[in-house]
Amino acid sequence: MALEITDSNFEELVLKSDKPVMLDFWAEWCGPCRMVGPLVEEISVEYDGKALVGKVDVDANSKISEMFGIRNIPTILYFKGGKVVDKQVGAVPKDSMKAKLDAQM
């Protein structure tokens, strides 16, 4: 299951992670986010132990959203070594998300 990433645990879980990180920025009211959400959950199970997969509720965690200039959702950011290395905006296919995550392995 994807981890819930918050303003308070972001630094510890994402920036200090020794594994690649995929973060889904979403909101309850966002239709395309509801399409991407189940795919993110599937990826979190498939990559368990190999990568950290998390979700950031933009309404509840404005600090992280502002830090990365998130203006459109869903937005998926890919981190390696605490730095953003890739980004996808909008509803994208699962294979596309996995390919970007695999590139960070």
C-alpha positions in Angstrom: 0.0 0.0 0.0 1.3 3.5 -0.9 2.5 5.5 2.1 0.7 8.6 3.1 3.4 11.4 2.8 2.7 14.5 4.9 4.4 17.8 5.5 5.7 16.3 8.8 7.1 13.0 7.5 8.3 14.1 4.0 11.9 14.8 4.8 12.4 11.6 6.8 10.6 9.3 4.3 11.4 10.9 0.9 14.5 13.1 1.1 16.4 10.6 3.3 15.3 7.5 1.4 18.0 5.2 0.2 15.6 3.8 -2.4 14.0 5.5 -5.4 10.8 7.3 -4.5 7.6 7.9 -6.6 5.2 10.5 -5.2 1.6 10.9 -6.4 0.3 14.4 -5.7 -3.5 14.1 -5.6 -6.8 15.4 -4.1 -10.1 13.8 -3.2 -12.1 16.0 -5.6 -9.8 15.4 -8.6 -11.3 13.0 -11.2 -8.1 12.1 -13.0 -6.5 11.5 -9.6 -9.1 8.8 -8.9 -8.1 7.1 -12.1 -4.4 7.2 -11.3 -4.8 6.2 -7.6 -5.5 2.5 -8.0 -2.5 2.2 -10.4 -0.2 3.9 -7.8 -1.5 1.4 -5.2 -0.7 -1.5 -7.6 2.8 -0.2 -8.2 3.4 0.2 -4.5 2.7 -3.5 -4.0 4.8 -4.5 -7.1 7.8 -2.4 -5.9 7.6 -3.2 -2.2 11.1 -3.4 -0.9 12.6 -1.9 -4.1 11.2 1.6 -4.1 9.1 3.9 -1.9 5.7 4.7 -3.4 3.7 7.5 -1.6 0.8 9.8 -2.0 0.5 13.4 -1.0 -2.9 14.9 -0.5 -2.3 18.5 -1.8 -5.2 19.9 0.2 -3.8 18.6 3.5 -0.1 19.1 2.8 0.3 22.5 1.1 3.9 22.9 2.3 5.2 20.0 0.1 3.0 21.1 -2.8 4.3 24.6 -2.7 7.9 23.4 -2.4 7.7 21.7 -5.7 5.4 24.1 -7.5 2.6 21.6 -7.9 -0.1 23.5 -9.9 -1.9 20.6 -11.7 -2.9 17.3 -10.3 -2.3 14.4 -10.6 1.4 15.1 -10.7 3.9 12.3 -10.0 7.4 13.2 -9.0 10.3 10.7 -9.0 13.1 11.2 -6.5 16.6 9.6 -6.2 19.0 10.6 -3.5 16.6 13.2 -2.2 16.4 15.1 -5.5 13.6 15.3 -8.1 14.8 13.4 -11.2 11.6 13.1 -13.2 8.0 14.3 -13.4 4.7 13.4 -15.0 1.6 15.6 -15.0 -1.9 14.3 -15.7 -3.4 10.8 -15.8 -0.8 8.5 -17.3 -0.7 4.8 -18.0 0.7 2.4 -15.4 3.5 1.3 -17.8 4.6 4.8 -18.2 4.9 5.3 -14.4 6.7 2.0 -14.0 9.2 2.9 -16.8 10.1 6.2 -15.1 10.5 4.4 -11.7 12.6 1.6 -13.3 14.9 4.3 -14.7 15.8 5.3 -11.1 16.7 1.7 -10.0 
